[in-house]
Amino acid sequence: MSGARHASLFLDMLAAERGASKNTLDAYRRDLDDYLAYLKEAGGQPDTASSATIRGFMASLEERGLKASSAARRLSAVRQFHKFLYVEGYAPADPTAAVSAPKRGRVLPKVLSVAEVDRLLQVAYEGVQQPDAAPAERLRAARMACLLELLYATGLRVSELIALPRSAAKTRDRFLVVRGKGAKERLVPLTDAARDAARAYLALLAEQKKAVGPWLFPADSESGHLTRQAFARDLKAVAGAAGLRADKISPHVLRHAFASHLLQNGADLRVVQELLGHSDISTTQIYTHVLDERLKSMVRDLHPLAEGGGS
């Protein structure tokens, strides 16, 4: 029996027994067509394939530059195909049983440079200082400057930031008490720039006699405060004005910038874990690439036997 016939029987089973949709069947068909083309070139058939055959196929995917996630999906299709052949008696064994899925690369967070954060802040402050700007535009710019300063100073989650109480802008302390996930409270630092931006925004809010309520960032929304979507939209507009790619900027990216820049400047990973409100250090370890670079620099610059190092 040909490989194409084997594949046809497998797809019929998916449709009849599992109720697979047309899109699902098309995806399986594409994956199996690719696999069968590899087998044909290698001079093999599905019913005689070995684990070495499967590993060879996976290596060919890597050579073609397929991402690990795509290769894993293709292996899943091939694995189910061979399991079907074995269970139905079309093949004497399942060669995929001893083959592991490719390891997915660690997805590193998008990070802004310090200069890029500065450009975002500069654009926001320019909007506040525009003499001919409408009051609503000045207030929006002041709100963005406050949001940016607070987010970059504290590394708050977006949900925590937009729901800050109005009292956060009036504190004389150099920290905020934030209630995060699981109602856990933590302390986060406040820079002078963040406190100044919050007070200036609050003064403008009062000057324009905007509705007084419990929120620092009031808005006409179901919650009564600024929404994540509105903040993300306004932030992308500021990014465009700052000459940055909109797809590179999001509120969460600024949280990543906060963490990465702290680590680059020598902060301890566990301190950053506390500031971000991560319950598990493993969550914070997505930033270890920053530590790796710092350690390389330290060895390069400080090791006595390194080129140009101390004597």
LINSUL-V150754 format. One record per helix or strand. SS is the DSSP state (H for helix, E for strand). FROM is the first residue (numbers start at 1). TO is the last residue. If there is no record, write none. Layout:
SS,FROM,TO  SS,FROM,TO
This chain:
H,3,17  H,22,42  H,46,48  H,51,63  H,68,87  H,114,129  H,135,154  H,158,162  E,165,165  H,166,169  E,175,179  H,181,183  E,185,189  H,192,207  E,215,215  E,218,218  E,225,225  H,228,241  H,246,248  H,251,264  H,269,276  H,281,302
